[in-house]
Amino acid sequence: PGQAGTAPGEDSMEVFDMHAQMQNMQKMESIRSFMGIVSGCCAGILGLTDIRGIAFFVTMHLLVNGCLLGRVGGNIDKYRKGTGKVGFIMEGAQSSFMSFMLFWTLFYCLV
């Protein structure tokens, strides 16, 4: 049994849709941004300071990216090309950390 669309003895060609990859990347970026905002609010409300707040961000970032990896069955290359698992986890860290810092300081001062 070969793959769909291939005759026996033919080399199968991998089909990859760039539009679908862009949608996947945008969805993952919005999930990470939302995580940064929500975790920043939680850290501020909990009154976390210094290294505890940063550790909270790292924990939440790893948790959310672990859930994303679990959602795709650990096979990130099936949904987006060019990065491995480590690259996928580190990918949105800087932008989500900036959102985290903004909402962390805002909610820390409000509470």
C-alpha positions as CSV (number, residue, x, y, z in Angstrom):
1,P,0.0,0.0,0.0
2,G,1.5,3.3,-1.1
3,Q,0.5,6.8,-0.3
4,A,-2.6,8.3,-1.9
5,G,-2.0,9.5,-5.4
6,T,1.1,7.4,-6.2
7,A,1.4,4.4,-8.3
8,P,3.3,1.4,-7.1
9,G,7.0,1.8,-7.9
10,E,6.9,5.6,-8.2
11,D,8.7,7.9,-5.8
12,S,6.3,9.7,-3.6
13,M,6.6,13.4,-3.4
14,E,5.9,15.3,-0.2
15,V,3.2,17.9,-0.6
16,F,3.4,21.0,1.7
17,D,1.0,23.9,1.7
18,M,2.7,27.3,2.5
19,H,-0.7,28.9,3.1
20,A,-1.5,26.3,5.8
21,Q,2.0,26.8,7.3
22,M,1.4,30.6,7.6
23,Q,-2.0,30.0,9.3
24,N,-0.4,27.5,11.7
25,M,2.4,30.0,12.5
26,Q,-0.1,32.9,13.1
27,K,-2.3,30.7,15.3
28,M,0.7,29.6,17.4
29,E,1.9,33.2,17.7
30,S,-1.5,34.3,18.9
31,I,-1.6,31.5,21.5
32,R,1.9,32.5,22.8
33,S,0.9,36.2,22.9
34,F,-2.2,35.4,24.9
35,M,-0.1,33.2,27.2
36,G,2.3,36.1,27.8
37,I,-0.6,38.5,28.7
38,V,-2.5,36.1,30.9
39,S,0.6,34.9,32.7
40,G,1.8,38.5,33.2
41,C,-1.6,39.3,34.8
42,C,-1.4,36.3,37.0
43,A,2.2,37.1,38.1
44,G,1.2,40.6,38.9
45,I,-1.9,39.6,40.9
46,L,0.1,37.0,42.8
47,G,2.7,39.7,43.7
48,L,5.6,37.7,42.2
49,T,8.9,39.7,42.1
50,D,12.4,39.2,40.8
51,I,13.4,35.7,39.8
52,R,10.1,34.2,40.9
53,G,8.2,36.2,38.2
54,I,10.7,35.2,35.5
55,A,10.5,31.6,36.6
56,F,6.7,31.8,36.4
57,F,7.0,33.0,32.8
58,V,9.5,30.3,31.9
59,T,7.2,27.7,33.4
60,M,4.2,28.9,31.7
61,H,6.0,29.3,28.3
62,L,7.3,25.7,28.6
63,L,3.8,24.4,29.6
64,V,2.0,26.1,26.7
65,N,4.6,25.0,24.2
66,G,4.5,21.5,25.6
67,C,0.7,21.5,25.1
68,L,1.1,22.7,21.6
69,L,3.7,20.0,20.9
70,G,1.3,17.4,22.5
71,R,-1.5,18.7,20.3
72,V,0.5,18.0,17.1
73,G,1.6,14.6,18.5
74,G,5.2,15.7,18.9
75,N,5.7,15.9,15.1
76,I,6.2,19.6,14.6
77,D,7.7,19.1,11.1
78,K,4.3,17.9,9.9
79,Y,2.7,21.3,10.6
80,R,5.7,23.7,10.0
81,K,9.0,23.3,8.3
82,G,12.4,24.6,9.3
83,T,12.6,24.3,13.1
84,G,13.0,21.4,15.4
85,K,11.4,21.0,18.8
86,V,13.9,23.2,20.6
87,G,13.5,25.9,17.9
88,F,9.8,25.7,18.2
89,I,9.9,26.1,22.0
90,M,12.3,29.1,21.8
91,E,10.6,30.7,18.9
92,G,8.1,33.1,20.5
93,A,9.9,33.6,23.8
94,Q,11.0,37.2,23.2
95,S,7.8,38.6,22.0
96,S,5.7,36.8,24.6
97,F,8.1,37.9,27.3
98,M,7.7,41.5,26.4
99,S,3.9,41.1,26.7
100,F,4.5,39.3,30.0
101,M,6.6,42.2,31.4
102,L,4.1,44.8,30.4
103,F,1.2,43.1,32.1
104,W,3.2,41.9,35.0
105,T,4.3,45.4,36.0
106,L,0.8,46.8,35.3
107,F,-1.0,44.3,37.4
108,Y,1.6,44.4,40.1
109,C,1.2,48.1,40.5
110,L,-2.7,47.9,40.3
111,V,-2.8,45.3,43.1
